[in-house]
Amino acid sequence: MDVKTQRALQEELSQRRIELVASIGEAEEYQRLYNKYPALRGAVKEQYLESREKSTKLLGQLRAVESVITKVGFPS
């Protein structure tokens, strides 16, 4: 595995981690808002569910990149 590919995979991993943390934070904030303001539940429920789905997809992408990194044998 060449150094350029290693760096690119490490960057992918780093980016997915950042996106995952942001997405989880977004979902938590929607949940906090609709728990604090019950009248907003209808307005934010769909956004909350979409952000949870995005988090799940990002976690899968993160795991896939980690798996490739592990398989080719350099540390994440």
ZADO-1210 file (C-alpha; in nm, 4 decimals, padded with zeros to 6 digits):
<atoms>
<atom x="00.0000" y="00.0000" z="00.0000" code="MET" pos="1"/>
<atom x="00.1476" y="00.3317" z="-00.1027" code="ASP" pos="2"/>
<atom x="00.1756" y="00.6271" z="00.1330" code="VAL" pos="3"/>
<atom x="-00.0687" y="00.8392" z="-00.0676" code="LYS" pos="4"/>
<atom x="-00.3427" y="00.5762" z="-00.0298" code="THR" pos="5"/>
<atom x="-00.2673" y="00.5371" z="00.3414" code="GLN" pos="6"/>
<atom x="-00.3010" y="00.9112" z="00.3953" code="ARG" pos="7"/>
<atom x="-00.6219" y="00.9214" z="00.1943" code="ALA" pos="8"/>
<atom x="-00.7755" y="00.6402" z="00.3987" code="LEU" pos="9"/>
<atom x="-00.6708" y="00.8060" z="00.7234" code="GLN" pos="10"/>
<atom x="-00.8332" y="01.1288" z="00.6027" code="GLU" pos="11"/>
<atom x="-01.1513" y="00.9383" z="00.5133" code="GLU" pos="12"/>
<atom x="-01.1552" y="00.7887" z="00.8614" code="LEU" pos="13"/>
<atom x="-01.1029" y="01.1250" z="01.0267" code="SER" pos="14"/>
<atom x="-01.3760" y="01.2883" z="00.8183" code="GLN" pos="15"/>
<atom x="-01.6264" y="01.0118" z="00.8957" code="ARG" pos="16"/>
<atom x="-01.5550" y="01.0466" z="01.2677" code="ARG" pos="17"/>
<atom x="-01.6186" y="01.4210" z="01.2545" code="ILE" pos="18"/>
<atom x="-01.9392" y="01.3742" z="01.0551" code="GLU" pos="19"/>
<atom x="-02.0609" y="01.1036" z="01.2937" code="LEU" pos="20"/>
<atom x="-02.0056" y="01.3177" z="01.6029" code="VAL" pos="21"/>
<atom x="-02.1860" y="01.6102" z="01.4374" code="ALA" pos="22"/>
<atom x="-02.4769" y="01.3911" z="01.3329" code="SER" pos="23"/>
<atom x="-02.5132" y="01.2401" z="01.6791" code="ILE" pos="24"/>
<atom x="-02.5072" y="01.5907" z="01.8275" code="GLY" pos="25"/>
<atom x="-02.7789" y="01.6987" z="01.5872" code="GLU" pos="26"/>
<atom x="-03.0004" y="01.4026" z="01.6789" code="ALA" pos="27"/>
<atom x="-02.9464" y="01.4675" z="02.0489" code="GLU" pos="28"/>
<atom x="-03.0434" y="01.8313" z="02.0059" code="GLU" pos="29"/>
<atom x="-03.3652" y="01.7433" z="01.8226" code="TYR" pos="30"/>
<atom x="-03.4457" y="01.4998" z="02.1011" code="GLN" pos="31"/>
<atom x="-03.3699" y="01.7595" z="02.3672" code="ARG" pos="32"/>
<atom x="-03.5903" y="02.0145" z="02.1927" code="LEU" pos="33"/>
<atom x="-03.8894" y="01.7902" z="02.1599" code="TYR" pos="34"/>
<atom x="-03.8524" y="01.6678" z="02.5173" code="ASN" pos="35"/>
<atom x="-03.8276" y="02.0229" z="02.6498" code="LYS" pos="36"/>
<atom x="-04.1007" y="02.1620" z="02.4241" code="TYR" pos="37"/>
<atom x="-04.3639" y="01.8939" z="02.3688" code="PRO" pos="38"/>
<atom x="-04.5485" y="02.1178" z="02.1228" code="ALA" pos="39"/>
<atom x="-04.2494" y="02.0825" z="01.8863" code="LEU" pos="40"/>
<atom x="-04.2612" y="01.7041" z="01.8663" code="ARG" pos="41"/>
<atom x="-04.4509" y="01.7003" z="01.5400" code="GLY" pos="42"/>
<atom x="-04.2243" y="01.9636" z="01.3897" code="ALA" pos="43"/>
<atom x="-03.8916" y="01.7980" z="01.4772" code="VAL" pos="44"/>
<atom x="-03.9740" y="01.4275" z="01.4795" code="LYS" pos="45"/>
<atom x="-03.8940" y="01.3760" z="01.1105" code="GLU" pos="46"/>
<atom x="-03.5684" y="01.5707" z="01.1393" code="GLN" pos="47"/>
<atom x="-03.4726" y="01.3667" z="01.4451" code="TYR" pos="48"/>
<atom x="-03.5384" y="01.0379" z="01.2647" code="LEU" pos="49"/>
<atom x="-03.3454" y="01.1526" z="00.9567" code="GLU" pos="50"/>
<atom x="-03.0493" y="01.2534" z="01.1677" code="SER" pos="51"/>
<atom x="-03.0525" y="00.9159" z="01.3480" code="ARG" pos="52"/>
<atom x="-03.0591" y="00.7388" z="01.0112" code="GLU" pos="53"/>
<atom x="-02.7679" y="00.9524" z="00.8914" code="LYS" pos="54"/>
<atom x="-02.5728" y="00.8630" z="01.2063" code="SER" pos="55"/>
<atom x="-02.6305" y="00.4943" z="01.1415" code="THR" pos="56"/>
<atom x="-02.5084" y="00.5251" z="00.7825" code="LYS" pos="57"/>
<atom x="-02.2023" y="00.7204" z="00.8917" code="LEU" pos="58"/>
<atom x="-02.1205" y="00.4575" z="01.1527" code="LEU" pos="59"/>
<atom x="-02.1352" y="00.1915" z="00.8813" code="GLY" pos="60"/>
<atom x="-01.9059" y="00.3962" z="00.6584" code="GLN" pos="61"/>
<atom x="-01.6653" y="00.4513" z="00.9464" code="LEU" pos="62"/>
<atom x="-01.6544" y="00.0802" z="01.0209" code="ARG" pos="63"/>
<atom x="-01.5939" y="-00.0001" z="00.6545" code="ALA" pos="64"/>
<atom x="-01.2963" y="00.2360" z="00.6347" code="VAL" pos="65"/>
<atom x="-01.1603" y="00.0994" z="00.9634" code="GLU" pos="66"/>
<atom x="-01.1974" y="-00.2522" z="00.8273" code="SER" pos="67"/>
<atom x="-01.0022" y="-00.1685" z="00.5135" code="VAL" pos="68"/>
<atom x="-00.7297" y="-00.0005" z="00.7179" code="ILE" pos="69"/>
<atom x="-00.7048" y="-00.3056" z="00.9435" code="THR" pos="70"/>
<atom x="-00.7000" y="-00.5452" z="00.6502" code="LYS" pos="71"/>
<atom x="-00.4133" y="-00.3667" z="00.4754" code="VAL" pos="72"/>
<atom x="-00.2257" y="-00.3482" z="00.8007" code="GLY" pos="73"/>
<atom x="-00.1636" y="00.0038" z="00.9139" code="PHE" pos="74"/>
<atom x="-00.2912" y="00.1658" z="01.2329" code="PRO" pos="75"/>
<atom x="-00.6037" y="00.3783" z="01.2516" code="SER" pos="76"/>
</atoms>
